[in-house]
């Protein structure tokens, strides 16, 4: 009997499992802080990547549109927050007003990207979106003259942290025996936003819109023949995915307190896309798994590669960063060879990639 069958036979097992997961998530930052605050910050970064991956999954996983410039929407959201909550223009709006605005501006840029690319597919679409991402980064890097909008390569500093009901996320607070430092506060805030985004994604996936995206991904011509407005649906996919990127960027800006164009390079887009592909395109839970793995495994290797070399050879022979990326790349190749549909693929994609002798009979 499989785990799914057990849950179906005993529905209370699902609630018990959800309660245990909730307790573990609530206790996680207090456990990690015993090891070091750095690991809480790494967890926060992992949650940000999960948010980004879920947004990109709408474009790539649901609608089947390859986007290599997704980090541009992350940058747009980050700069919207930085410009409206910093001494740069001496504007200090509250976070609850900036986050929706950041999502709206990123959504607008998503429509701008989607409109001229509606007839493109595959490699051509990837090249155009890659160029869009680089154009945004270059603009951010040069919009310091003649009017200083983004402060150019110097970036924007002293960005306001989130202030929630008078509690600033920029310092440490105490609640009874518990201490909530900056990283811990942002962890719970990110966790709440992530839960909301997951619910939205699940509702989208099971809606008529989600079914339309899936139809476009499988066969755009057939979807159009069945009466689906493919133009509107593809634009909606770009807009929805971009809005999640804008929210993630705004939160990133408040956490860091400083942003510059160098935070939004092409490598970041490739990393987010790798998370979606590794976890399983189109499967929300698979994408979350992929984002968590690709966020934590490189950091674990960062802390273990050099000590391992010293233990084996008495000194560091190869730069730990080189070995870390080598092992990371090798693991990606192996996983793609063994699990081409991802670690936790969607049922549809798993059927597509199954060998003919394993495919279900018609």
LOZA-959792 format. One record per residue (C-alpha): x, y, z; residue in three letters. Coordinates in pm, whole numbers, plus 50000, padded with zeros to 5 digits. Layout:
N
XYZALA/...
end
This chain:
362
500005000050000UNK/501435033649895UNK/501535065250104UNK/498735080549893UNK/496515050049951UNK/497195051950324UNK/496185088550334UNK/493005081250138UNK/492125052650373UNK/492905073250684UNK/491995110050613UNK/493095119850963UNK/496645110850863UNK/496675140950629UNK/495775164850911UNK/498325149251143UNK/500985152650874UNK/500055188950807UNK/500175196551181UNK/503645181051212UNK/504895200750911UNK/503455232951057UNK/505165226751392UNK/508465219451217UNK/508255251251008UNK/507435272551313UNK/510315257851513UNK/512855258051227UNK/514325293251273UNK/514815288151647UNK/516685255751578UNK/518805271051301UNK/519755301351510UNK/521505277651751UNK/523835268351464UNK/524185303951344UNK/522045332951223UNK/523625328450881UNK/521575296750830UNK/518345315550903UNK/519355340750638UNK/520115312350395UNK/516655298250468UNK/515115332250395UNK/516975333150064UNK/515685298049989UNK/512105309850054UNK/512655339049816UNK/513845314549550UNK/510755293249614UNK/508575323849549UNK/510505331449229UNK/510295295249114UNK/506545294049168UNK/506175325548959UNK/508365311948678UNK/506515278748696UNK/503365296648578UNK/505175307648262UNK/507335276948199UNK/505505248848374UNK/501855257948320UNK/501935276747988UNK/505075261047839UNK/506755294547755UNK/510535294047802UNK/511615325647988UNK/515325332548045UNK/514855368348162UNK/512615362448461UNK/515045379048701UNK/514135412448538UNK/510775412248718UNK/512615404749042UNK/514745435548976UNK/511705457248897UNK/510015448049226UNK/513235453849420UNK/513785488349272UNK/510155498749320UNK/510495491049691UNK/513935507449714UNK/512825539749545UNK/509705542949759UNK/511225532850094UNK/514645548850115UNK/516365582850148UNK/517125582149771UNK/514035603349700UNK/513285607650069UNK/510095587350027UNK/509175563050300UNK/505955545450207UNK/504735516250419UNK/505505481250292UNK/501835471850256UNK/501415499349998UNK/504635491849809UNK/504275453849773UNK/501055455449566UNK/502535484049362UNK/505705463949300UNK/503595434649184UNK/501555457648955UNK/504635473848798UNK/506255439848743UNK/502965427548595UNK/503025457048355UNK/506555448048245UNK/505415412048204UNK/502765423647957UNK/505375445047777UNK/507575414147741UNK/504705391347642UNK/503115413547377UNK/505905412347112UNK/506735375747180UNK/503275360347129UNK/504235343946799UNK/507625331446917UNK/508315296847052UNK/511205276047180UNK/514725289847128UNK/513495322246972UNK/511365330247275UNK/514265321447507UNK/516605345247322UNK/514115374147332UNK/513395369647704UNK/517135366847775UNK/517665399847595UNK/514815415947790UNK/516425405948119UNK/519765420748014UNK/518115452747888UNK/516485458348228UNK/519785452748410UNK/521655476548176UNK/518975503148216UNK/519185500448595UNK/522965503648566UNK/522795535448356UNK/519735554548473UNK/521815577748691UNK/522195605448431UNK/520915630848345UNK/518295623148608UNK/519445600548891UNK/516655574848905UNK/518465542849008UNK/521815556549133UNK/523495535448867UNK/526095509148965UNK/526355524249315UNK/522935510149399UNK/520485522049662UNK/521255518150031UNK/519575524350366UNK/516335508650247UNK/513605507650511UNK/512875473850668UNK/509325461350698UNK/507415476050991UNK/504495454351102UNK/502095469951354UNK/504875490651502UNK/507345461551514UNK/510395468951300UNK/512005439651122UNK/515335457851144UNK/516055449551508UNK/515595422451769UNK/512345418351961UNK/511495396352259UNK/508275377352323UNK/508475359152655UNK/511415334952640UNK/511675337952260UNK/513925362352080UNK/513035373051726UNK/515995388051546UNK/515805404251203UNK/516285371751011UNK/513685353051218UNK/511045379951165UNK/511595379250791UNK/511405341250797UNK/507865341650936UNK/506845369750701UNK/508205350650400UNK/506505318850521UNK/503135336750538UNK/503595351450188UNK/504675317450056UNK/501545300450194UNK/499395326550020UNK/501275322249690UNK/500945284249709UNK/497175287349760UNK/496925310949461UNK/498985286949247UNK/496845257149346UNK/493665276149264UNK/495095287448931UNK/496195252248840UNK/492735237848896UNK/490875266748732UNK/489745271448373UNK/492735294348325UNK/495125267048439UNK/493485241948205UNK/493835266847920UNK/497545271547997UNK/498005233947997UNK/496245231147662UNK/498505258147515UNK/501575240247650UNK/500535207047494UNK/499395220347153UNK/498785257247090UNK/497145251546752UNK/494675226446898UNK/493985249647191UNK/493155278046953UNK/490925254946750UNK/489015246147068UNK/488165282847123UNK/490885292847373UNK/492075328547332UNK/495775319547328UNK/496885355847303UNK/495075365747621UNK/496115334147807UNK/499815337947722UNK/499795374547825UNK/498055364848148UNK/500745338748216UNK/503525364448170UNK/501665389648385UNK/500885365548670UNK/504405351348676UNK/505925386048670UNK/503765397948961UNK/505135370549188UNK/508645380649081UNK/507875416849171UNK/506665407349520UNK/509795386149576UNK/512035414649463UNK/510355439649696UNK/510845416349994UNK/514465410049892UNK/515065447549884UNK/513725452250237UNK/515745422750371UNK/519045433550218UNK/518705470850285UNK/520855476049974UNK/520435466749609UNK/522435472349292UNK/522145459748932UNK/524765432949008UNK/522165414349215UNK/520115407048902UNK/522475390948653UNK/521665363548402UNK/523005336348633UNK/520125342848870UNK/517575336748592UNK/519335304548496UNK/519345293248859UNK/515605298948900UNK/514905280748573UNK/517085251748692UNK/515025249849010UNK/511805246748810UNK/513235220548573UNK/514955200348846UNK/511915199149071UNK/509445191248796UNK/507875216548561UNK/504165220948615UNK/504105204748960UNK/503905230749239UNK/505315207649506UNK/508105196049276UNK/509105232049203UNK/509235239349578UNK/511445208649628UNK/513775219249347UNK/514105254649482UNK/514895242549833UNK/517495217449712UNK/519295241849482UNK/519275268249756UNK/520625246750037UNK/522915221249869UNK/525375247149728UNK/525575263850070UNK/526195230550243UNK/528965223249992UNK/530415257750057UNK/530905248850424UNK/532095212850369UNK/534335212550059UNK/537335230850209UNK/537335211750543UNK/537135179150346UNK/540195188850141UNK/542165197950452UNK/541225165150616UNK/542255144450312UNK/545265163550182UNK/546285186050469UNK/545645217350263UNK/543205232450018UNK/544255221349668UNK/541365234349456UNK/539335265649515UNK/536215255149713UNK/534015276049484UNK/535255256849178UNK/534615222949342UNK/531235234549469UNK/530055244349121UNK/531595212948969UNK/529715190249208UNK/526595211049163UNK/526755208048784UNK/527545170848797UNK/524555164749022UNK/522305183748780UNK/523525162848483UNK/523005130148671UNK/519505139848783UNK/518495150348431UNK/519765117048293UNK/518025096148557UNK/514905117548608UNK/514375138048288UNK/510945149348406UNK/512355162448733UNK/512515149049086UNK/508775153249141UNK/507165157048798UNK/503585164748719UNK/501485134948611UNK/501065148948258UNK/504785154548202UNK/505625120548350UNK/503335104248094UNK/504915124447812UNK/508445112747895UNK/507555076647980UNK/508935050247740UNK/506415035547496UNK/506375002047675UNK/505545019648003UNK/502935043447862UNK/499335035447955UNK/497295018447690UNK/494845039947497UNK/
end
